Every structure is written in C-alpha cells, then in structure tokens.
Amino acid sequence: MMQHDANWNYLKGESFRVVSVPYDGRELSVVILLPCKGRFKEFERSLDFERVDQTLKGITPHRVLFKMPRFRTGSSLDLRDGDVLSLQT
C-alpha cells in the first residue's frame, strides 16, 4: 500500500475528486481522477478535453492523506505486425 501525507494539488468536484501525485523530483506527476461512489457513468459521460483542462486549471495545493494499493502495469507491442504502424511511402 502506498501512503503519503503531503501537500499535493487537489480538487473536490461535484461528482469526482482529482489529485496530482508527483514523481520523485516533482518534475512529472500522474493525475488521478476518481469519480464519487455511484457516479461513474455520470462522470464518464461528462469527461472531455475541456472538462479535464478546466479541472487541471482548478487544482490547488492541499494537505492530502493519500492511500493507494501498489500496482504494476505494462504492455508490449510487436512492431513487426503491419497493422500496428501505418507507414506511407
């Protein structure tokens, strides 16, 4: 379990919460949008570029107690597959 008590950029919206979790060195961060319980479909329908942009402009530093299970993600891509890349000559 990852747990931090820190000042991070945070916003509580009507149907969601958002937190910007900085990586080591604070040059990069991952932004996590978390819909409120029972409001995922509503949140998903309202999500577009303008909404995300407006939300990110509204986040401000707050003291946040952040807990999240550790996880790994990964992917692989076979670049030899002609369907992956669309090259025009």
C-alpha positions as CSV (number, residue, x, y, z in Angstrom):
1,M,0.0,0.0,0.0
2,M,1.3,3.4,-0.9
3,Q,0.6,6.1,1.7
4,H,1.5,9.7,1.8
5,D,0.5,12.7,3.9
6,A,1.7,15.6,1.8
7,N,0.8,18.9,0.2
8,W,-0.3,17.9,-3.3
9,N,-2.5,19.6,-5.9
10,Y,-6.1,18.5,-5.3
11,L,-9.7,19.4,-6.1
12,K,-13.0,18.1,-5.0
13,G,-15.6,18.5,-7.6
14,E,-19.4,17.7,-7.5
15,S,-19.0,14.2,-8.8
16,F,-15.3,13.5,-8.5
17,R,-12.0,14.2,-6.9
18,V,-8.7,14.7,-8.6
19,V,-5.1,14.6,-7.2
20,S,-1.8,15.2,-8.9
21,V,0.7,12.7,-7.5
22,P,4.3,13.9,-8.1
23,Y,7.0,11.5,-9.1
24,D,10.4,11.6,-7.4
25,G,11.9,15.1,-8.1
26,R,8.5,16.6,-8.8
27,E,9.2,17.2,-12.4
28,L,6.5,14.8,-13.5
29,S,3.2,13.8,-11.9
30,V,0.3,11.4,-12.6
31,V,-3.1,12.9,-12.4
32,I,-5.8,10.6,-10.9
33,L,-9.5,11.4,-11.5
34,L,-11.7,9.5,-9.0
35,P,-15.4,9.5,-9.5
36,C,-17.6,9.6,-6.4
37,K,-19.1,6.3,-5.4
38,G,-22.2,5.5,-7.6
39,R,-21.4,8.3,-10.1
40,F,-19.0,6.7,-12.5
41,K,-21.4,6.7,-15.5
42,E,-22.3,10.4,-15.0
43,F,-18.6,11.3,-14.6
44,E,-17.6,9.3,-17.6
45,R,-20.3,11.0,-19.8
46,S,-19.1,14.4,-18.8
47,L,-15.4,13.8,-19.4
48,D,-14.0,15.6,-22.4
49,F,-10.9,17.7,-23.2
50,E,-12.4,20.9,-22.0
51,R,-13.6,19.4,-18.7
52,V,-10.2,17.9,-18.0
53,D,-8.4,21.1,-18.9
54,Q,-10.7,23.2,-16.7
55,T,-10.3,20.7,-13.9
56,L,-6.5,20.8,-14.1
57,K,-6.5,24.6,-14.0
58,G,-8.6,24.4,-10.8
59,I,-6.4,22.2,-8.7
60,T,-4.5,23.8,-5.9
61,P,-2.2,22.6,-3.1
62,H,-3.9,21.0,-0.2
63,R,-2.8,18.7,2.5
64,V,-3.8,15.2,1.3
65,L,-3.7,11.9,3.0
66,F,-3.3,9.6,0.0
67,K,-3.6,5.8,0.1
68,M,-3.5,3.6,-2.9
69,P,-2.6,-0.1,-3.5
70,R,0.7,-0.6,-5.3
71,F,0.3,-1.9,-8.8
72,R,2.3,-2.5,-11.9
73,T,1.2,-2.0,-15.4
74,G,2.8,-2.9,-18.7
75,S,2.3,-3.6,-22.3
76,S,4.1,-5.0,-25.3
77,L,3.9,-4.2,-28.9
78,D,5.1,-6.3,-31.8
79,L,6.4,-3.7,-34.3
80,R,6.7,-6.4,-36.9
81,D,3.0,-6.5,-37.2
82,G,1.9,-4.5,-40.3
83,D,-1.3,-3.4,-38.6
84,V,0.4,-1.6,-35.8
85,L,2.2,1.0,-37.8
86,S,0.7,2.9,-40.7
87,L,3.6,3.8,-42.9
88,Q,3.1,5.6,-46.2
89,T,5.8,5.8,-48.8
